[in-house]
Amino acid sequence: MSELVISSLSISRAELPVVTGLDARVESGSISVVLGANGAGKTTLLEGLSGVIPVSGGVVSIDGREIQKARPGQRSREGLAHVEQGRTIFSQLTTEENLRVALRDGSGLSEAYALFPELLQRRSVRAGLLSGGEQQMLVIARALLTRPKVLMIDEMSAGLAPVIVSRLMAAVRRLADTGLAVLLVEQFAALALSIGDRAYVMRRGRVVYDGDCPSLLRAPDELHRLYLGG
């Protein structure tokens, strides 16, 4: 069983605190959903965890091994994968060439195609010609080929039609059910809560809710209050 544990984490940008004293946990086989209004610190949290930006305090560990001071490559080798916003692909390479870039042991393509059969149909198409939804499938599949223990996904729904978002949410749930630990930052709160296990709501860099997803899904007024304060 793998586990990502975040303790008293603080992250600053331009010497200004963005995330302060944050505690969270992501367990194997589960989805922890991070919600909050724009500017709450959600993307900064993921970037600090993956090493895109440094953390200013606290501890981050995977299976008891601290990684908060490690370089991004080392964090990846420890089992942390980060799907960033923006669907970063190699646009001139084909779909399959994009996937092969991430292969560590020469295997895994069949698993990627089983999760997203759409990519198999488009395996020879240049990635830059894929639809937005297909590109998002591609970056998630590519992250899986690194054999992570923990998968962090930042706003995978951005700019996509609701039917595609539902398709992606179902795939993420399937991944968690195979034993992966998933940390999901998402703007479609209801959809994310419907597939998630544990929810964290952030406001101004702090966690203001830590509880189970079903309870928060059944309390939309409470979710609204948590977003806006008061």
FIDO-561138 format. One record per residue (C-alpha): x, y, z; residue in three letters; residue number from 1. Coordinates in Angstrom, 1 decimal. Layout:
<atoms>
+--------+--------+--------+--------+-----+
|     xx |     yy |     zz | residu | num |
+--------+--------+--------+--------+-----+
|      X |      Y |      Z |    ALA | NUM |
...
+--------+--------+--------+--------+-----+
</atoms>
This chain:
<atoms>
+--------+--------+--------+--------+-----+
|     xx |     yy |     zz | residu | num |
+--------+--------+--------+--------+-----+
|    0.0 |    0.0 |    0.0 |    MET |   1 |
|    1.4 |    3.3 |   -1.1 |    SER |   2 |
|    0.7 |    6.6 |    0.6 |    GLU |   3 |
|    1.5 |   10.3 |    0.1 |    LEU |   4 |
|    1.6 |   12.2 |    3.4 |    VAL |   5 |
|    1.8 |   16.0 |    3.5 |    ILE |   6 |
|    2.6 |   17.6 |    6.9 |    SER |   7 |
|    2.6 |   21.3 |    7.7 |    SER |   8 |
|    3.5 |   22.2 |    4.1 |    LEU |   9 |
|    4.2 |   25.8 |    3.3 |    SER |  10 |
|    5.0 |   27.2 |   -0.2 |    ILE |  11 |
|    5.7 |   30.8 |   -1.3 |    SER |  12 |
|    5.9 |   32.6 |   -4.7 |    ARG |  13 |
|    8.0 |   35.7 |   -5.0 |    ALA |  14 |
|    8.5 |   35.5 |   -1.2 |    GLU |  15 |
|    4.7 |   35.7 |   -0.6 |    LEU |  16 |
|    3.1 |   32.8 |    1.2 |    PRO |  17 |
|    0.6 |   30.9 |   -1.0 |    VAL |  18 |
|    0.2 |   27.6 |    0.9 |    VAL |  19 |
|    0.4 |   27.7 |    4.7 |    THR |  20 |
|    0.6 |   24.8 |    7.2 |    GLY |  21 |
|   -1.2 |   22.3 |    4.9 |    LEU |  22 |
|   -1.8 |   18.7 |    6.0 |    ASP |  23 |
|   -3.2 |   16.1 |    3.7 |    ALA |  24 |
|   -3.0 |   12.4 |    2.9 |    ARG |  25 |
|   -3.5 |   10.3 |   -0.3 |    VAL |  26 |
|   -3.8 |    6.6 |    0.2 |    GLU |  27 |
|   -3.4 |    3.8 |   -2.3 |    SER |  28 |
|   -6.6 |    2.9 |   -4.1 |    GLY |  29 |
|   -8.3 |    6.2 |   -3.3 |    SER |  30 |
|   -8.9 |    9.6 |   -4.8 |    ILE |  31 |
|   -8.3 |   12.7 |   -2.7 |    SER |  32 |
|  -10.0 |   15.7 |   -4.3 |    VAL |  33 |
|   -8.7 |   19.3 |   -3.8 |    VAL |  34 |
|  -11.2 |   22.0 |   -4.4 |    LEU |  35 |
|  -11.3 |   25.7 |   -4.0 |    GLY |  36 |
|  -11.8 |   29.0 |   -5.8 |    ALA |  37 |
|   -9.3 |   30.5 |   -8.2 |    ASN |  38 |
|   -6.3 |   31.7 |   -6.2 |    GLY |  39 |
|   -6.8 |   29.3 |   -3.3 |    ALA |  40 |
|   -3.3 |   27.7 |   -3.9 |    GLY |  41 |
|   -4.3 |   24.4 |   -5.5 |    LYS |  42 |
|   -1.9 |   24.5 |   -8.5 |    THR |  43 |
|    0.9 |   25.9 |   -6.2 |    THR |  44 |
|    0.3 |   22.9 |   -4.0 |    LEU |  45 |
|    0.8 |   20.4 |   -6.8 |    LEU |  46 |
|    3.8 |   22.3 |   -8.1 |    GLU |  47 |
|    5.4 |   22.3 |   -4.7 |    GLY |  48 |
|    4.8 |   18.6 |   -4.3 |    LEU |  49 |
|    6.4 |   17.7 |   -7.6 |    SER |  50 |
|    9.3 |   20.1 |   -7.3 |    GLY |  51 |
|    8.4 |   22.6 |  -10.0 |    VAL |  52 |
|    8.7 |   25.2 |   -7.3 |    ILE |  53 |
|   10.5 |   24.8 |   -3.9 |    PRO |  54 |
|    8.6 |   24.4 |   -0.6 |    VAL |  55 |
|    9.5 |   26.7 |    2.3 |    SER |  56 |
|    8.5 |   24.4 |    5.1 |    GLY |  57 |
|    7.0 |   21.1 |    6.0 |    GLY |  58 |
|    7.4 |   17.4 |    5.1 |    VAL |  59 |
|    6.3 |   15.5 |    2.0 |    VAL |  60 |
|    6.7 |   11.7 |    2.0 |    SER |  61 |
|    5.9 |    8.7 |   -0.1 |    ILE |  62 |
|    5.8 |    5.4 |    1.8 |    ASP |  63 |
|    7.7 |    7.1 |    4.6 |    GLY |  64 |
|   10.5 |    8.5 |    2.4 |    ARG |  65 |
|   10.8 |   12.3 |    2.5 |    GLU |  66 |
|   10.9 |   13.9 |   -0.9 |    ILE |  67 |
|   10.4 |   17.6 |   -0.2 |    GLN |  68 |
|   14.1 |   18.4 |   -0.8 |    LYS |  69 |
|   14.6 |   16.1 |   -3.8 |    ALA |  70 |
|   14.9 |   17.2 |   -7.4 |    ARG |  71 |
|   11.9 |   16.6 |   -9.6 |    PRO |  72 |
|   13.5 |   13.7 |  -11.3 |    GLY |  73 |
|   14.1 |   12.0 |   -8.0 |    GLN |  74 |
|   10.5 |   12.6 |   -6.9 |    ARG |  75 |
|    9.4 |   10.9 |  -10.1 |    SER |  76 |
|   11.7 |    7.9 |   -9.4 |    ARG |  77 |
|   10.2 |    7.7 |   -5.9 |    GLU |  78 |
|    6.8 |    7.2 |   -7.6 |    GLY |  79 |
|    5.2 |   10.7 |   -8.0 |    LEU |  80 |
|    3.7 |   11.6 |  -11.3 |    ALA |  81 |
|    2.3 |   15.1 |  -12.1 |    HIS |  82 |
|   -0.1 |   15.8 |  -14.9 |    VAL |  83 |
|    0.1 |   19.6 |  -15.1 |    GLU |  84 |
|   -2.4 |   22.0 |  -16.6 |    GLN |  85 |
|   -2.2 |   22.8 |  -20.3 |    GLY |  86 |
|   -1.9 |   19.3 |  -21.8 |    ARG |  87 |
|    1.8 |   19.4 |  -22.5 |    THR |  88 |
|    2.4 |   17.1 |  -25.5 |    ILE |  89 |
|    5.0 |   16.7 |  -28.2 |    PHE |  90 |
|    2.8 |   18.0 |  -31.0 |    SER |  91 |
|    5.0 |   16.9 |  -33.9 |    GLN |  92 |
|    5.2 |   13.3 |  -32.6 |    LEU |  93 |
|    2.5 |   10.7 |  -33.1 |    THR |  94 |
|    0.3 |    9.6 |  -30.3 |    THR |  95 |
|    2.3 |    6.4 |  -29.9 |    GLU |  96 |
|    5.6 |    8.2 |  -30.0 |    GLU |  97 |
|    4.4 |   10.4 |  -27.2 |    ASN |  98 |
|    3.7 |    7.4 |  -25.1 |    LEU |  99 |
|    6.9 |    5.6 |  -25.9 |    ARG | 100 |
|    8.9 |    8.6 |  -24.6 |    VAL | 101 |
|    7.6 |    7.6 |  -21.1 |    ALA | 102 |
|    8.3 |    3.9 |  -21.3 |    LEU | 103 |
|   10.7 |    2.7 |  -18.6 |    ARG | 104 |
|   10.9 |   -1.0 |  -19.2 |    ASP | 105 |
|    9.6 |   -1.3 |  -22.8 |    GLY | 106 |
|    6.1 |   -2.4 |  -21.7 |    SER | 107 |
|    2.9 |   -0.7 |  -20.8 |    GLY | 108 |
|    1.4 |    0.5 |  -24.1 |    LEU | 109 |
|   -1.3 |   -2.2 |  -24.0 |    SER | 110 |
|   -2.4 |   -0.9 |  -20.6 |    GLU | 111 |
|   -2.5 |    2.7 |  -21.9 |    ALA | 112 |
|   -4.6 |    1.7 |  -24.8 |    TYR | 113 |
|   -6.9 |   -0.5 |  -22.6 |    ALA | 114 |
|   -7.6 |    2.6 |  -20.5 |    LEU | 115 |
|   -8.2 |    4.9 |  -23.5 |    PHE | 116 |
|   -9.1 |    2.9 |  -26.6 |    PRO | 117 |
|   -9.5 |    6.2 |  -28.4 |    GLU | 118 |
|   -5.7 |    6.5 |  -28.4 |    LEU | 119 |
|   -5.2 |    3.2 |  -30.1 |    LEU | 120 |
|   -7.4 |    4.4 |  -32.9 |    GLN | 121 |
|   -5.3 |    7.5 |  -33.2 |    ARG | 122 |
|   -1.9 |    5.9 |  -32.5 |    ARG | 123 |
|   -0.4 |    7.1 |  -35.8 |    SER | 124 |
|   -1.8 |   10.6 |  -35.8 |    VAL | 125 |
|    0.4 |   13.6 |  -34.8 |    ARG | 126 |
|   -0.5 |   14.6 |  -31.2 |    ALA | 127 |
|   -1.0 |   18.2 |  -32.3 |    GLY | 128 |
|   -4.0 |   17.1 |  -34.4 |    LEU | 129 |
|   -5.8 |   15.3 |  -31.5 |    LEU | 130 |
|   -8.8 |   16.8 |  -29.9 |    SER | 131 |
|   -8.5 |   18.5 |  -26.5 |    GLY | 132 |
|  -10.0 |   15.4 |  -24.9 |    GLY | 133 |
|   -7.7 |   13.0 |  -26.7 |    GLU | 134 |
|   -4.7 |   15.1 |  -25.7 |    GLN | 135 |
|   -5.8 |   15.0 |  -22.1 |    GLN | 136 |
|   -6.1 |   11.2 |  -22.3 |    MET | 137 |
|   -2.6 |   11.1 |  -23.8 |    LEU | 138 |
|   -0.9 |   13.0 |  -21.0 |    VAL | 139 |
|   -2.7 |   10.9 |  -18.4 |    ILE | 140 |
|   -1.7 |    7.7 |  -20.2 |    ALA | 141 |
|    1.8 |    8.9 |  -20.6 |    ARG | 142 |
|    2.1 |    9.6 |  -16.9 |    ALA | 143 |
|    0.9 |    6.1 |  -16.1 |    LEU | 144 |
|    3.7 |    4.6 |  -18.2 |    LEU | 145 |
|    6.2 |    5.9 |  -15.6 |    THR | 146 |
|    4.7 |    3.4 |  -13.2 |    ARG | 147 |
|    3.8 |    5.9 |  -10.4 |    PRO | 148 |
|    2.6 |    5.2 |   -6.9 |    LYS | 149 |
|    0.9 |    8.6 |   -6.7 |    VAL | 150 |
|   -0.7 |   10.4 |   -9.6 |    LEU | 151 |
|   -1.4 |   14.1 |   -9.3 |    MET | 152 |
|   -3.8 |   15.7 |  -11.9 |    ILE | 153 |
|   -4.3 |   19.4 |  -12.2 |    ASP | 154 |
|   -7.6 |   20.6 |  -13.7 |    GLU | 155 |
|   -7.9 |   18.0 |  -16.4 |    MET | 156 |
|  -11.4 |   19.3 |  -17.3 |    SER | 157 |
|  -10.2 |   22.7 |  -18.4 |    ALA | 158 |
|  -11.7 |   23.7 |  -21.7 |    GLY | 159 |
|  -13.4 |   20.3 |  -22.3 |    LEU | 160 |
|  -17.0 |   19.4 |  -22.9 |    ALA | 161 |
|  -18.9 |   17.9 |  -19.9 |    PRO | 162 |
|  -19.3 |   14.5 |  -21.7 |    VAL | 163 |
|  -15.5 |   14.3 |  -22.1 |    ILE | 164 |
|  -14.9 |   15.3 |  -18.5 |    VAL | 165 |
|  -17.3 |   12.5 |  -17.4 |    SER | 166 |
|  -15.3 |   10.0 |  -19.5 |    ARG | 167 |
|  -12.0 |   11.1 |  -18.0 |    LEU | 168 |
|  -13.4 |   11.0 |  -14.4 |    MET | 169 |
|  -14.5 |    7.4 |  -14.9 |    ALA | 170 |
|  -11.0 |    6.5 |  -16.1 |    ALA | 171 |
|   -9.4 |    8.2 |  -13.1 |    VAL | 172 |
|  -11.7 |    6.2 |  -10.8 |    ARG | 173 |
|  -10.7 |    3.0 |  -12.6 |    ARG | 174 |
|   -7.0 |    3.8 |  -12.0 |    LEU | 175 |
|   -7.6 |    4.3 |   -8.3 |    ALA | 176 |
|   -9.5 |    1.1 |   -8.1 |    ASP | 177 |
|   -6.4 |   -0.7 |   -9.4 |    THR | 178 |
|   -4.4 |    0.6 |   -6.4 |    GLY | 179 |
|   -3.1 |    3.9 |   -7.5 |    LEU | 180 |
|   -3.2 |    6.9 |   -5.1 |    ALA | 181 |
|   -4.7 |    9.9 |   -6.9 |    VAL | 182 |
|   -4.6 |   13.5 |   -5.9 |    LEU | 183 |
|   -7.1 |   15.4 |   -8.1 |    LEU | 184 |
|   -7.3 |   19.2 |   -8.4 |    VAL | 185 |
|  -10.6 |   20.0 |  -10.2 |    GLU | 186 |
|  -13.0 |   22.8 |  -11.0 |    GLN | 187 |
|  -16.0 |   20.5 |  -11.6 |    PHE | 188 |
|  -16.6 |   20.0 |   -7.9 |    ALA | 189 |
|  -19.7 |   17.8 |   -8.2 |    ALA | 190 |
|  -18.2 |   15.4 |  -10.7 |    LEU | 191 |
|  -14.9 |   15.2 |   -8.7 |    ALA | 192 |
|  -16.7 |   14.5 |   -5.5 |    LEU | 193 |
|  -18.8 |   11.8 |   -7.1 |    SER | 194 |
|  -15.7 |    9.8 |   -7.9 |    ILE | 195 |
|  -13.6 |   10.8 |   -4.9 |    GLY | 196 |
|  -13.1 |    9.4 |   -1.5 |    ASP | 197 |
|  -11.6 |   12.2 |    0.6 |    ARG | 198 |
|  -12.1 |   15.9 |    0.0 |    ALA | 199 |
|  -10.0 |   18.9 |    0.9 |    TYR | 200 |
|  -11.3 |   22.4 |    0.3 |    VAL | 201 |
|   -8.6 |   25.2 |    0.2 |    MET | 202 |
|   -9.2 |   28.9 |    0.8 |    ARG | 203 |
|   -6.3 |   31.4 |    0.8 |    ARG | 204 |
|   -3.7 |   28.7 |    1.0 |    GLY | 205 |
|   -5.2 |   26.8 |    3.9 |    ARG | 206 |
|   -7.4 |   23.7 |    4.2 |    VAL | 207 |
|  -10.8 |   24.7 |    5.5 |    VAL | 208 |
|  -12.5 |   21.3 |    5.0 |    TYR | 209 |
|  -11.1 |   17.8 |    5.4 |    ASP | 210 |
|  -13.7 |   15.1 |    5.1 |    GLY | 211 |
|  -15.3 |   12.4 |    3.0 |    ASP | 212 |
|  -16.5 |   13.3 |   -0.5 |    CYS | 213 |
|  -20.1 |   11.9 |   -0.3 |    PRO | 214 |
|  -20.9 |   14.1 |    2.7 |    SER | 215 |
|  -19.7 |   17.2 |    0.9 |    LEU | 216 |
|  -21.5 |   16.2 |   -2.3 |    LEU | 217 |
|  -24.8 |   16.1 |   -0.4 |    ARG | 218 |
|  -24.2 |   19.6 |    1.1 |    ALA | 219 |
|  -23.9 |   22.0 |   -1.9 |    PRO | 220 |
|  -24.7 |   25.0 |    0.4 |    ASP | 221 |
|  -21.8 |   24.0 |    2.7 |    GLU | 222 |
|  -19.5 |   23.7 |   -0.3 |    LEU | 223 |
|  -20.5 |   27.2 |   -1.5 |    HIS | 224 |
|  -19.8 |   28.6 |    2.0 |    ARG | 225 |
|  -16.4 |   26.9 |    2.1 |    LEU | 226 |
|  -15.4 |   28.4 |   -1.2 |    TYR | 227 |
|  -16.4 |   31.9 |   -0.3 |    LEU | 228 |
|  -16.0 |   32.0 |    3.4 |    GLY | 229 |
|  -18.5 |   33.5 |    5.9 |    GLY | 230 |
+--------+--------+--------+--------+-----+
</atoms>
